[in-house]
């Protein structure tokens, strides 16, 4: 279980790093819109149960 927890944390860190890189490529006005959206999500509260991980081979 501890190993799975570490894997999830690593995946989330990579996803956040990629999101930051993609946001930095945007124009200032688009960047501000995205950052405001993230602020709203964070203000509403985040928990470990609200993170969605998408797989490359979804079984849905």
C-alpha positions in Angstrom: 0.0 0.0 0.0 2.8 2.4 0.9 4.4 1.8 -2.6 1.1 2.5 -4.3 0.8 5.7 -2.3 4.3 6.8 -3.4 3.4 6.0 -7.0 0.3 8.1 -6.9 2.2 11.0 -5.3 4.8 10.7 -8.1 2.2 10.7 -10.8 0.4 13.7 -9.3 3.7 15.6 -9.0 4.5 14.9 -12.7 0.9 16.0 -13.7 1.3 19.3 -11.7 4.7 20.0 -13.2 3.4 19.4 -16.7 0.4 21.6 -16.0 2.7 24.4 -14.9 4.8 24.1 -18.0 1.8 24.2 -20.2 0.3 27.2 -18.4 3.6 29.1 -18.8 3.4 28.6 -22.6 0.1 30.6 -22.7 -0.4 34.3 -23.4 -0.8 36.4 -20.3 -4.6 36.7 -20.5 -5.1 33.0 -21.1 -2.6 32.2 -18.3 -4.5 34.5 -15.9 -7.8 32.8 -16.8 -6.4 29.3 -16.1 -4.8 30.4 -12.8 -8.1 32.0 -11.7 -9.8 28.7 -12.4 -7.3 26.8 -10.3 -7.7 29.3 -7.5 -11.5 28.6 -7.5 -10.9 24.8 -7.3 -8.4 25.2 -4.5 -10.6 27.7 -2.6 -13.5 25.2 -2.8 -11.2 22.7 -1.0 -9.2 19.8 -2.3 -8.7 16.5 -0.6 -7.0 13.2 -1.6 -10.4 11.9 -2.7 -11.0 14.6 -5.3 -7.9 13.9 -7.5 -8.8 12.2 -10.8 -6.1 10.1 -12.3 -6.6 9.1 -16.0 -4.9 6.0 -17.4 -3.6 5.6 -20.9 -5.6 2.5 -21.2 -8.9 3.4 -19.6 -11.2 0.5 -18.8 -14.3 2.6 -18.9 
